[in-house]
Amino acid sequence: MKNVVLNNISKTYDNGMVQAVSDVSFHVNQGELFGLIGPDGAGKTSIFRILTTLLLPDGGSASVNGLDVVENYKTIRKNVGYMPGKFSLYQDLTVQENLNFFATIFNTSVKENYDLIKDIYVQLEPFKDRRAGKLSGGMKQKLALCCALIHRPTVLFLDEPTTGVDVVSRKEFWDMLKRLKQQGITILVSTPYMDEATLCERIALIQTGSIMSIDTPENIITQFPENLFAVRSDNMGNLLHDLKKAKIIKSCNAFGAYHHVTFRDVSPEVKEKLIRVLEEKKHTNIELKPVTPTIEDCFIYLMEK
């Protein structure tokens, strides 16, 4: 069963001058953890706001749980949870007061659905009387998730939930999502972090409002069409400059401690050619090795293509 369906959705701003979403189509299956992956300005938030009935599309159609987002917006709002990218709870209310407030809005109680949030709330309980505005980033994130879940939604939308959060809190958050998925909740999460893509069952890579690829992370990586190599030397700044100017290099991008490159020539001798070129440029301690592409490599390839 498809819980979320988009057919050629479009959205423009500034009287049609800015194309935020351009003919986007995809579906999300019931109980699936689906990732919308792309940088800031790619259109992720606009898509989520359309699906949660906060924004009207200019073209196309979309449905959640088989209900049209325009015609059946009231019913959809009762059955979805939405955690926006910006912390939007009442900062002058305490943790407990925020949770009670959102439960009341949906005509339920914290006690009624406590089993759904208990693994998350146990970390918040020591701070239940603290005002939300005084919480750390990770704790704000957990509270926002609890409030989005308190009415037991069938579909959960999480818009860049880990942006600006420390590494430990990011890992904890994804562990929480895996447990929620076991409850049968369909989860759509957007993120600019390419490493988080591998934590989803399927992903859509999006850039400038258009979908570039939709598949499992493993299949997207498998479809990378080039032999990829990582290269480094003692002077990484000069190395990047020289690699980009080398005629035998097809593509070159900085990746942490290495630069990732592909070659125009696929012959076995090409690696030795590159090392000779770099030695002529006075590079020292050169390391060149084949590597498996990452989602970020695939994203850059599709974007440049």
KEFI-855827 format. One record per residue: x, y, z of N, C-alpha, C in turn; residue in three letters. Coordinates in steps of 0.02 Angstrom, whole numbers, plus 32768, in hexadecimal, padded with zeros to 4 digits. Layout:
XYZXYZXYZala;...
This chain:
802A7FC48000800080008000802C803E8000met;8019806F7FD7803E80AE7FD3801E80E28001lys;804380F68035802881278064802D816F804Basn;8060817D8022806B81C08008807881BC7FBEval;805581E57F97805E81E57F4E8060822D7F36val;8092823D7F0D8097827E7EEB809982727EA0leu;807182987E7B807082937E33807B82D87E14asn;80B882E37DFA80C983217DD680B883607DFEasn;80CB835F7E3E80BF83997E6980EF83D27E57ile;80D4840E7E5280FC844A7E4480E984807E76ser;811A84AB7E85810D84E47EB1813E851C7E9Flys;812385587E94814D85927E87813F85C87EBBthr;817185F47EC4816A862D7EF1817B866D7ECBtyr;816D86A57EED817C86E77ED0815E86EF7E8Basp;811B86E27E8880F586EA7E49811286C07E10asn;812786837E22813F86557DEF8188865D7DDCgly;81AB868A7DFF81F186967DEE822086617E09met;820D86427E42823786107E62821485CC7E60val;8232859C7E3D821785597E378232852F7E71gln;820985267EA5821F85007EE0821984B57ED5ala;81E384A07EB481D6845A7EA681C084547E5Dval;81DF84267E3881D184217DF181BF83DA7DDDser;817F83CD7DD38166838D7DBA818283527DE2asp;817C83557E23819683207E4F816382E87E57val;817A82AB7E4C814F82707E548175823A7E7Aser;8156821F7EAD817081E47ECF813A81C97EFDphe;8144818D7F17811581717F47813B81537F82his;8119814E7FB9813781317FF5810880F9800Eval;812380BE801880FB8085802C80EA80878076asn;80B68065808980A2806180CF80DA804280F9gln;80EA80638130811D8049815E816480548147gly;816E807A811281B1808580F681D380C18117glu;821580BE811C823E80F78131825E811380F2leu;8243814D80DC8255816A809B827981AB80A6phe;82B181B5808382D981F2808C82D7821F804Fgly;82CE825F805B82D282928027831482B78032leu;834482AB8006838982C08011839C82F97FE1ile;83B483307FFE83C983677FD383DF83A37FFCgly;840283D27FDD841D840C800183E6843F8011pro;83F78473803583C884A9804283B184C78000asp;837084D57FFC835484F27FBF834284C07F8Agly;834784807F998339844C7F6782EE84427F5Cala;82C484577F8D827C844E7F87825F841E7FB9gly;828784057FE7827183D38018823883ED8044lys;824184298060820F8444808E81CE8453806Athr;81D2846C802D8195847A8006816D843A7FFAser;818F84047FEB816D83C47FE0814C83AD8021ile;816F83B280598152839D8099811683C980ACphe;811B8409809E80E4843680AF80A784288083arg;80B184138046807983FF801B805983C08035ile;8082838F80488068834F805F8045835480A3leu;8058838580CB8037838F810C800083C38108thr;7FEC83D680CB7FB4840380BC7FBF844A80D5thr;7FFD845E80DE800C84A380F2801884D180B7leu;801F84B3807B802F84D98040800A84BA8005leu;7FEB84E37FDC7FC884CA7FA17FF884C47F66leu;7FF6848B7F42802084857F07800484AE7ECDpro;802F84C37EA0801984E77E65800484B87E2Dasp;801D847B7E30800C844A7DFD801784047E16gly;7FF783D37DF57FFE838E7E097FCF837B7E41gly;7FD8833F7E5C7FAD83277E927FD683017EC5ser;7FBD82FE7F037FE082DA7F387FAC82BD7F67ala;7FBB82837F837F8E82647FB37FB582457FECser;7F95824480267FB0822480627F7A81F5807Dval;7F8B81B680867F5B8183809A7F208180806Aasn;7F2E818C802A7EF9818A7FF77ECC81C77FF4gly;7EDC81FA801C7EB38236801F7ED682707FFDleu;7EB282947FD47ECF82CD7FB07EE183057FE0asp;7F1C83227FD77F35835480067F0E83958003val;7EEB83A17FCD7EC283DE7FC87E7B83D27FE0val;7E5C839E7FC77E1683917FD77E0C8376801Dglu;7E3B835080377E31832E80777E65834480ABasn;7E75838480AA7EAB839D80D67E9B83958120tyr;7E5B839C81337E498396817A7E5683508194lys;7E43831E816E7E4E82D881837E9882C88185thr;7EBD82E081537F0582D281517F2782EF818Eile;7F16832B81A27F36834C81DB7F2D8325821Carg;7EF6830082207EE982D8825D7F138299825Flys;7F2E828582267F4F824482227F9982468210asn;7FB58282820C7FFD828781FF801F82AD8237val;805F82A0823F808882C5826E80BC82EC8246gly;80CA8329825C80F983538236812983758267tyr;8169836C825B819D838C828281C483B98253met;81B683FB825481D884298226822284308237pro;8247844B8207828F8453821182A084838249gly;827884B78251828584E78286825C84D582C4lys;827B84D682FE825884C6833D821D84F58345phe;81E084D9834781A485038344817584F8837Fser;818C84D883B4816284CF83EF8162850F8418leu;81378511844B8131854C8475816B854E84A7tyr;8199857C849B81D6857D84C281CC8593850Agln;819585B68518818885CC855D815F85998584asp;814A85628564812A852B8587815D84F68599leu;814F84D085CD817D849B85E18176846085B1thr;81A3843085BA81A083F38592815C83D1859Aval;814683C885D8810683A785E580CB83CF85CBgln;80CE841085D18097843B85BA80918439856Eglu;80C98438854B80C78432850280A883F084EDasn;80BC83BB850D80A2837884FB805883738509leu;8041838D85427FFA838C85537FD283B68521asn;7FEE83EF850D7FCC841C84DF7FBF83FA849Cphe;7FF283DA84807FEA83BB843F7FBE837E8443phe;7FBF835B847B7F91832384837F48833C8484ala;7F3D837484A67EF9839084AB7EDF83A68467thr;7F0B83C3843D7EF783D883FA7EDA839E83D2ile;7EF5836383DB7EDE832883B67EAD82FD83DDphe;7E90831B84127E5D82F8843A7E7582B58454asn;7EB382B5846B7ECE8278848A7EF1828D84CAthr;7F17826084E67F3C826E85247F81824F851Fser;7FAF826985467FF2824D85487FF08204855Fval;7FC581F6858F7FBF81B285AB7FA881818576lys;7F798197854C7F5B816A851B7F8E814F84E9glu;7FBD817984D47FEF816584A18036816484BDasn;803C815E84FE807E8161851E80AB81298505tyr;808D80EF84F680B680B684E080DE80C684A1asp;80C380F5847780E481068439812181328444leu;811E815C84778154818D84818180817E84BEile;8171814884E28192813D852281DE8137851Dlys;81F6811784E6823F810F84DE8262815284D3asp;823C818284B7825881C584AC824F81F084EBile;821381EC850782028218853E822A8209857Etyr;824081CB8585826781B985C182A681E485C6val;82C081FC858C82FB8227858D82E88270859Dgln;82A882808591829182C4859F827582CD85E5leu;826182968604823D829A8644826382C0867Aglu;82A582BA867F82C882E186B282C2832D86A8pro;82AE8342866B82A98389865B8260839D864Ephe;82308376866781EA8382865581D083C6866Dlys;81EF83E286A081D9842386BA8204845D86A0asp;8232844E8672825B84838654823884A08617arg;823E84E1860E8220850185D3824384E98594arg;821C84DF8560823684C38522826F84ED8505ala;826A852F850D829E855B84F282E185538513gly;82E38533854D8321852A8573834084E58568lys;832284BD853E833D847A85308378847E8500leu;83A2844A850283D8844484D083BA8433848Dser;83E38438845883CB8428841583B083E1840Fgly;83D483B2842C83BF836C8428837E835F844Dgly;8375838084878338837784AE82FD8399848Dmet;830883D3846D82D283F3844782BA83C5840Flys;82EA83A483F082DA837683BA82AE833C83D3gln;82C08321840C829982E9842982538300843Dlys;824E833C8459820C8356846D81E18361842Fleu;81FD837E83FB81D8838A83BD81BF834883A0ala;81E8831483A381D482D38389819B82B683B3leu;819F82BD83F4816982A58420812782C8840Fcys;812A8309840680ED832F83F780D0831D83B3cys;80FC830A838480E582F6834180C682B08342ala;80D68289837680BE8244837A8084823A83ABleu;8075826C83D380488261840C8002824C83F8ile;7FEE825A83BA7FAB824583A37FAE8204837Ahis;7FE781E3837A7FF281A483577FE281AA830Carg;800B81D182E87FFE81DB82A0800F819C8278pro;7FF18196823D8001815F8210803E817081E4thr;804881B181D8808181C881AF80A3820081D5val;80E581FC81DA810D822D81FF813D825081CFleu;8139829481CD816482BD81A3819782E181CEphe;81D782D681C0820D82F481E78239831C81B9leu;8236835F81BF8259838B8191829D839F81AFasp;82D2838281958316838F81AD831B838D81F9glu;830783558217830383518260834783528284pro;837E8343826083BE833F828283ED83798271thr;83D483AB824C83FE83E4823B8411840B8279thr;845284178282846A843D82BB846E841682FBgly;846583D482F8846683A9833384A883848335val;84C28377837185038355837884FF830D835Fasp;853A82F08354853F82AE8336851C82788360val;8524827B83A28505824983CE84B9824E83CAval;849E828B83CB8455829483C8843A827E8384ser;84628289834F844E8272830D84468227830Carg;847682038328847281BA8329843781A28353lys;842C81C2838D83F481B083B783B281BA8392glu;83AE81F1836C837182008349836081CA8315phe;839381B582EF8387818282BC8376813E82DCtrp;839381318316838080F4833A833780F6834Fasp;831F8132836282D9813B837482AC812F8337met;82C1814682FD8299813D82C0829280F382AFleu;82C780CD82B882C4808582AA8291806382D8lys;828F80798317825E805C8346821780708333arg;820E80AF831D81CC80C6830981B380A082CCleu;81E18091829E81CE806C826281B180288274lys;81C9800B82A981B07FCA82C081687FCF82D8gln;8151800C82E6810B801782FA80DD801D82BEgln;80F98018828180D1801B824480C68061822Agly;80E88092824580E080D7822F810A80E381F0ile;80EB810181BD811081158181813681558190thr;81768156818181A0818F819481C181AD8156ile;81B781EE814D81DB8214811982088246813Bleu;82488242812C8278826F814C82A282928116val;82AA82D3811D82D682F780EF831683098113ser;834C830B80EE838D831B810C83BE833380D7thr;83EA836280E98420837580BB845E834A80C6pro;845D831F80F9849782F6810A849782B680E1tyr;84C682B080B384C88277808684D4823580ABmet;84F9823880E3850781FA810784C881DD8127asp;849582078132845681ED814F842C81C9811Cglu;843B81D280DC841481B180A78416816580AEala;8450814A80C38457810280C8842D80E48100thr;8411810E812C83E880F68163839F80EE814Eleu;838E81048111834A80FE80F7834380BF80CCcys;830680A880C482F9806E809982FC80828050glu;82DD80BA803F82E280D67FFC82EC81218003arg;830A813E7FCF831781867FD1830781A57F8Eile;82F881E67F9082F2820E7F54832682457F58ala;835282497F278384827E7F24836682B97EFFleu;836482F47F1F8342832E7F028371836A7F00ile;836D838F7EC9839583CC7EC0836D83FD7E97gln;836C843C7EAC834784727E8A8301845E7E76thr;82DF843C7EA48298842C7E9A828A83F07E6Fgly;82BD83CC7E5882B383927E2D82D283537E4Bser;82B1831B7E4282CB82DB7E5982FE82C17E27ile;833982B07E3F836D82967E14836E824A7E13met;835C822A7E4C835D81E17E4F833481CB7E8Bser;831081937E8382EB81747EBA82FA812A7EBAile;831481117EF2832480CA7EF7833C80BC7F3Easp;8351807F7F4B837180707F8A83B7808F7F89thr;83D380A17FC2841780BC7FC28449808D7FA1pro;8440804C7FAD846F801B7F90846C801B7F44glu;842F801E7F288428801E7EDF8443805D7EBFasn;843980967EE0845380D57EC5849F80D37EC2ile;84BD80B87EF7850780B37EF7851E80827EC1ile;84FB804B7EB9850D80197E86850B80367E40thr;84DE80657E3584D480837DF3850980B87DE2gln;853580C87E10856A80F97E02859480DD7DC8phe;859981027D9185B480E47D5385FF80E77D4Bpro;862381067D79866B81117D70869380E87DA3glu;86D280DD7D93870180C47DC5871A80FF7DEEasn;871180FC7E2F871F81357E5A875F81297E82leu;8788815E7E8887C781587EAD87CC81917EDFphe;87EE81837F1687FE81B67F48884881C67F44ala;885982067F47889F821B7F4188AE82507F75val;88EB824E7F8F890182807FBF894C828B7FB7arg;896382C47FD289AB82D27FD589B683018010ser;89F3831980188A028344805289E18389804Casp;89D3839F801089B483E18007897183D87FE3asn;893C83D1800A88FB83C07FEE88DC83FA7FC6met;88EC84387FDA88D284717FB588ED84757F6Fgly;892F84707F69894F84707F27893C84327EFFasn;893383FA7F23892083BC7F0188DD83C37EDEleu;88AC83E17F00886B83EA7EE1887084157EA2leu;889784497EA788A184767E6D88C184517E33his;88F584297E41891984067E0C88F083CD7DEEasp;88C883AD7E18889D83777DFF886983927DCEleu;884B83CB7DE0881883E97DB5883583FE7D71lys;8876840D7D6F889584237D3188B383EA7D09lys;88B983AF7D2888D783757D0588A9835B7CCFala;88C383517C93889A833D7C59887D82F77C61lys;889F82CC7C87888782877C8D884F82817CC0ile;884282B67CE6880E82B47D1987CB82C97CFBile;879882A07D07875582B07CEF872E82D97D22lys;873282C57D62871082EA7D97873B82E87DD6ser;8735831C7DFF875C83207E3D873583477E70cys;872C832A7EAC8708834C7EE2872A833D7F25asn;872A836D7F51874983657F93871B833B7FC0ala;873783097FE1871282DE800F873C82D2804Dphe;873782FF807E875B82F680BD87A582F480B4gly;87C482BC80C9880C82B680C7882682A48081ala;87F982978052880C8284800E87E682B07FDBtyr;87FD82AD7F9D87D782C77F6587C1828A7F3Chis;8782828A7F27876882537EFE876C82667EB5his;878782397E8C879182477E458779820D7E1Aval;8765821E7DDD875A81ED7DA8878682007D6Dthr;879781CE7D4487C581D97D0C87A081D87CC9phe;87BA81FF7C9A87A081FC7C5687B681BB7C34arg;87F181A57C45880E81687C288803812F7C5Aasp;87EC80F57C4187DF80BD7C6E881680887C6Bval;884E80977C4B888580677C4588A7805E7C89ser;88C580237C9588E680167CD5892080467CE3pro;893E80637CAE8978808E7CB7896780D47CCFglu;892680E47CD2891381297CE08927813E7D26val;8927810F7D54893B81217D9A898481367D9Dlys;89AE81117D7989F581227D778A0081667D55glu;89D781737D2289DC81B37D0089CD81EC7D30lys;899881E47D58898682197D8689BC82247DBBleu;89D881EF7DD48A0D81F67E068A49821B7DE9ile;8A5A820C7DAA8A92822F7D8A8A8282797D82arg;8A4482887D6E8A2F82CE7D668A3582F37DA8val;8A1F82D37DDE8A2082F47E208A6882FB7E3Aleu;8A9282CA7E2B8AD882D07E408AFB83097E1Bglu;8AE983137DDC8B05834B7DB68AEF838E7DD4glu;8AB4838D7DF68A9B83CA7E168AB783D17E5Elys;8AE883A67E6F8B0A83A97EAF8ADF83917EEAlys;8AAD83687EDC8A86834C7F148AAD83127F33his;8AA6830C7F758AC982D77F9A8A9782AC7FC1thr;8AAD82707FD38A8382407FF88A3F82377FD6asn;8A4182297F978A0482217F7089E681DC7F7File;89A581DC7F8B8980819D7F968945819C7F66glu;893F81657F418909815E7F1188EC81177F18leu;88AA81137F23888C80D17F2E884480D17F15lys;882B80967EFE87E580917EEA87B780937F28pro;877D80B17F21874D80B47F59870780A77F3Fval;86DC80927F6E869580887F5E867180CB7F62thr;864980DC7F308626811D7F3285F881227F6Epro;85EC815F7F8585BC816D7FB9857E818C7F99thr;854A81967FC0850E81B97FA6852181FF7F8File;8550821F7FB3856582627F9F858782627F5Bglu;85B0822F7F4E85CE82287F0C859882227ED6asp;856681F87EE4853081EE7EB58508822E7EAAcys;84FC82537EE084D682917EDB84FB82C37EAFphe;853C82CB7EBA856482FB7E93856582E67E4Aile;856D82A47E3E856E828C7DF9852C829D7DD5tyr;84F3828E7DF784B2829C7DD884A782E77DCEleu;84BF830F7DFE84B683577DF984DE83737DBEmet;851C835C7DB6854683747D80852D835A7D3Cglu;8510831F7D3D84F683027CFF84BC832A7CE4lys;
